[in-house]
């Protein structure tokens, strides 16, 4: 799944969350899933300020300056690197066919796709499955815990925040030297992801709802779907 497809999926999930909030009638009272709401809202405001001042302008310039084929090539390379860890998590969840498909994707795109610049595997019908360690923990029954908003990283849960440390350690970009090259690629990946979500950000800005609640519901619904719906499918 490319960043553009991921952005489209996020938009659909946002609309589902909007419908859910509307049907719920914006229920009054504290949400038991979010005991740290006041703190989380403060962190979200901080993140929004950083995004407005730095990330969004840089991502907008990146999108407007770099031609679409070049941006797609950049996204493909980072996605190919991510497929390695996704494949490992598929294996840890005993999703053997999915892990085999992931291994084939990495092999084909690395060898024949110029280290992932070209996503030949998708053209061959090999689907990308994004998996992380938080999903692996959820698959094996570890509860999500309270909703939290992490500085600079955004929506998460207690489980996913802890799992992020493992995901971070497994990131192949960490193996690159020198550090200047590694840090430059980290920054480029962040800008590339943010650029792919510019349309989603505009959609959120136009909604006359509590943005915090909307983002929380969209995130929790997406994570639940990624863990439990896929778990049912693989039984």
N, C-alpha and C positions, 0 to 999 in steps of 0.2 A: 504494500500500500504506500503510495507516494505521499509527500506532504500535502499536495493539493487534495488528494482523496481523503486524507486524515482531516483536513480542514472542513471538507464537505460533511464528513461524518460528525464532526463536532457541532456544526451548524444544525444538523438534524437532531442531535441529542439536546441541543439548546431549545429547539422548538418543542421537543417532547417534555422537557422540564417546564417550559412555559405552560403547556396544557395541563400538566400535573398540578402546578401551583394554582392555576385558575380553577380547576375542579375541586381542589382542596379548600378553596375560598380563603387562601392565605391564613391558615389556622393560627389562632392566638396562643401565646404561651411559649416557654422555652423548649427548644428541640433537644431531646436527650442525646442525640448523636453529636451535638455541638455545645458541650459545656463551657468551652472557652471562647464563646462568640464575641465578647467584647474585645478580647485580645486579638482574635482573628481579624476582626474588622479593622483594627489599628494596623495590623501587618498588611492587610490588603490595601489600605490607603497608602502606606509607604511604598508598596510594590507598584501601585498605579502611578505614583509620583515619579518613581525611577523610570517606569515605562514611558511616561509622557515626556520626560526630560531627555532620555537617552535612547532606549531601545526602539521605540516607535519611529522617531525621526531617522535613525540609522537604517532600520529595516525598510522604511519607505524609500530612502535614497538608494539602497541596495536594489530594491525591486525596480525602481525607475531607471537606474543606470545600467544594470547588468541585463543583457538579453535573456529572454525566457529559456532558450536552449542551454545557455551557460548555467543559469540557476538550477535547471533540472539536472544537469550533470553534477553540480555540487551536492544537491539533495540525494542523488543516486549513490554517490560515494559514501556519504554519511549513513545512508540507509543500509548499504551493503555491510558496513562495519557493524551496525546495530543488529543485523541478521545473525551474526555469530553468537551474540549473547541471547538473542531470542531463541535460537536453535537449542542452546544449552538449557534454557528454562523449559522449553517444550519437552526435552528429554527428562528433566527433573520432575515434570508433571506426567510422565509416562505416556505422552502423546507421540508415540513412536512414528506413525505415518507423517505427522506434522514436522517432527524433528528431521526425518529423512528428507522431506521436501525442503526444509530450511537449509540443510547441508548441501543439497543439490543447487539451491539458489546461490549460495555463497560461492560454491565451486565454479559454477557456470559464469556468474557475473565477474568474479575475480579473474578468471583465466581468459574468457572470451569477451568480457565486457570492459576490459582495460581497468581492472581493479574497481569495477562498479560504476564507472562513468556511464556505461550503457546498461540499461536494465533488460538484458536479453532474456533472463529467466521469466519475467512477467509476460513478455511477448510469447514465450513458449507455454504459457498457461500455468506456471508455478506460482501459486499465490503466496504473498508475504503475510506472515503471522507475527505480529508484534507481541512479545511476551517479556515481562520483567520479573524481578524477584518478588515484588509485592504480589503479583498474580500467582506465583508459585506458592507463596505462603498461604494465600487465600484458598488456593486449590486444595491444600492439605488441611484446611480447617482453621487456620489462624484468623481470629476475628479482626475486623477492620479497626475497631477502637474508635476513639473520638476523632471528629473532623478537625483538622488543623490547617492553617495557612502558613506556609514557610516563607521566611524572608527571601525575596528574589525568585524562589522556586514556585510559589503559588500553592494551589489547592493540594491537599494530601490527607492522609489519615495517620494515626499513630503507627499502624502496621507498615504503611507505604513509606513513611518517613524513615523508619528503621531500615527497611529494605533498600531504600535509595543509597545508603552507605555501601551496600554490597554491589548494587548496580554501578555505582561510581568507581568502585575498586576494579570491577570487571571491564570498564570502558577501555577499549583498545587504544584510544588516543593517548591514554596515560603512559603508554609504552614508548611513545615517540620522543626522540631527542634531536636537537637541543630543546630546552624548555621554552625558548622563544617561539619555535615552530609549533610546539604543542599548544601553547597558550593562544597563538594566533588561530589555530584550527578550532579550538574550543569557542573562541569568539565568533568565528565565521559560522560555525554550526548554530550557535545561539541566534545570530542575526538571520540565518536562513530559515530557521523554524519560526521566528517571529514574523518574518516577511510572509510566510505561508498562512499566517493567522490574521493578517490585516483585515480581510473581509469579515471574519468572525468578530473581530474587535469592533468594527463599525456596526455590525448587527446588534451587539450588546449595548453599545452607546445609544442606539436609537430606541431601546426598549424602556418604557416608562414603568419599570418595576424596581424593586429592591435588587440592585445588581449583585450584592453579596449573596443573598438567598438564592438567586437564580444560578450563579456560578456553583454554589455548594451543591444544589440539587442535580445540576448537570454532571458534575464530577462524580458524585456518589452513584448516580444511576449508571454512568458509563463504566465505572469500576465494577459494579455489581454484574453488569452484563458481560464484561470481559472475563470475569471469573466463573460465575455460576452458569451462564448460558452455554459457554464453551465446555464447561465441565459436563453438563447434561449431554451435549452433542458427542462427547468422546466416550460416553458410557456404552 
